[in-house]
Amino acid sequence: MKYKNTLAFAQQLDQEDSLAYLRNQFHIPKDKDGNNWLYFTGNSLGLQPKATQKYIQQELDDWANLGVEGHFEAQNPWIRYHEYLTDKMAKIVGAKPIEVVVMNTLTTNLHVLMVSFYRPTKTKYKIVIESDAFPSDRYAVQSQLKFHGFSEDDVIEWKPRKGEELLNIDDLEEIVHKQGEEIAMLLIGGVNYYTGQFLDLKRIAEIGHSKGCMVGIDLAHGAGNVQPNLHDAGVDFAAWCTYKYLNSGPGSLSGVFVHEKHAKNKDLPRFAGWWNHNKATRFNMRQPFDVMEGAEGWQLSNPPILSMAAIKASLDVFDEIGMEALRQKSEKLTGYFEFLIHEMDSEDIKIITPKNPKERGCQLSIQVKNADKRLHQKLTEKHIITDWREPNVIRCAPVPMYTTFEDVYQMVSILSSILSKLNEV
Ligand SMILES: *Cc1c(COP(=O)(O)O)cnc(C)c1O
């Protein structure tokens, strides 16, 4: 097996990789001397497709040349711009087109969706989140509780067992079994941002629904990374951003999923604006509010076209290759990364991400005993861009779209030499 731990073998894997050509379609950041960074933070901000500029330029030109007429006369008329994204986005998350829309930003969408799906009563009002939930999600549910007159402490945390890092779904089942009468909603990160654990969404939905709880999924670390099959999973709603694995630019818009079973329920309480009003009569401007069916029925505003153009550029790449091929490469690339880290044979290093490729995406979270932020600084000095989480975890995402096997090889050999030097001191 040793020969696999060589630069030559990594380069051979790149040569055999049928998706290797994709890297050339992205801008890879470089240091001052023109060397490519080893970029492992596509889980935080995905790299820019070279095509993005052209897509945005098209809209800038149409705006310059057409002004307001661009709504109807632009090459891609703005009035329906979000529709150009729907089918491709639906494929990425395993949904039907009626279940998906791109609108607003992620945390905003969590709130907009909770207006409809967090409907607490005096006795059934608590919210379950995972204990390592992304801070924004925690703040969002706490503020929803307070908004409805409850306390922040009415959040129930699904925690890893003592001494463990990962969540065990049996524990969620027990929480819901015991306290389900008081729980109104589960809001769970489908792929945990910290550990990279990809949870069984179908089982989460079944557990929640067994006690009449609504089930929402934050898919920020899942969309474009794993295949969440949202429709079949049967969750009620989901939301995700497009600037992580979906490569659509800093602060870009969010995708939303509302399960088909809610598509025609016009009685669901919700906020309204002109963009969830019936398209056919929207511009009469006088009709009584007439809400659209499906996920489009949660839109409020006419959307930012420049940001959507960047999403369109990115989704076209995803659509060309498909999630299945991307996932195949991803499992291989992350598997190789994991293999090389094990080859380091260091007692100080532990991967906290699940070993089973079906329970993770591309990210590996590497815990380094006795390390501190200096390790992260040393990596950065060597042009390896990773994400540091206190107290001692490096999150690394070899994104299959633009990361090579050679990148992964180089990363591990540099990490290994930094660690051996740190240990000498
Ligand atoms: C990235 C991320 C966010 C960020 O939310 P914004 O509203 O886009 O700033 C929220 N939740 C999770 C789980 C994330 O991974």
The ligand as an SDF file (V2000), in Angstrom:
LIG
                    3D

 15 15  0  0  0  0  0  0  0  0999 V2000
  -22.9680   29.3150    6.3490 C   0  0  0  0  0  0  0  0  0  0  0  0
  -24.1040   29.0280    7.2490 C   0  0  0  0  0  0  0  0  0  0  0  0
  -25.0140   30.0430    7.6230 C   0  0  0  0  0  0  0  0  0  0  0  0
  -24.8340   31.4680    7.1820 C   0  0  0  0  0  0  0  0  0  0  0  0
  -26.0410   32.1110    7.0270 O   0  0  0  0  0  0  0  0  0  0  0  0
  -26.2170   33.4590    6.1760 P   0  0  0  0  0  0  0  0  0  0  0  0
  -27.5750   33.8690    6.4880 O   0  0  0  0  0  0  0  0  0  0  0  0
  -25.9930   33.0870    4.7140 O   0  0  0  0  0  0  0  0  0  0  0  0
  -25.1770   34.4260    6.6110 O   0  0  0  0  0  0  0  0  0  0  0  0
  -26.0810   29.6920    8.4340 C   0  0  0  0  0  0  0  0  0  0  0  0
  -26.2590   28.4110    8.8630 N   0  0  0  0  0  0  0  0  0  0  0  0
  -25.3900   27.4150    8.5180 C   0  0  0  0  0  0  0  0  0  0  0  0
  -25.6240   26.0100    9.0010 C   0  0  0  0  0  0  0  0  0  0  0  0
  -24.2990   27.7020    7.7130 C   0  0  0  0  0  0  0  0  0  0  0  0
  -23.4340   26.7190    7.3890 O   0  0  0  0  0  0  0  0  0  0  0  0
  1  2  1  0
  2  3  1  0
  2 14  2  0
  3  4  1  0
  3 10  2  0
  4  5  1  0
  5  6  1  0
  6  7  2  0
  6  8  1  0
  6  9  1  0
 10 11  1  0
 11 12  2  0
 12 13  1  0
 12 14  1  0
 14 15  1  0
M  END
$$$$
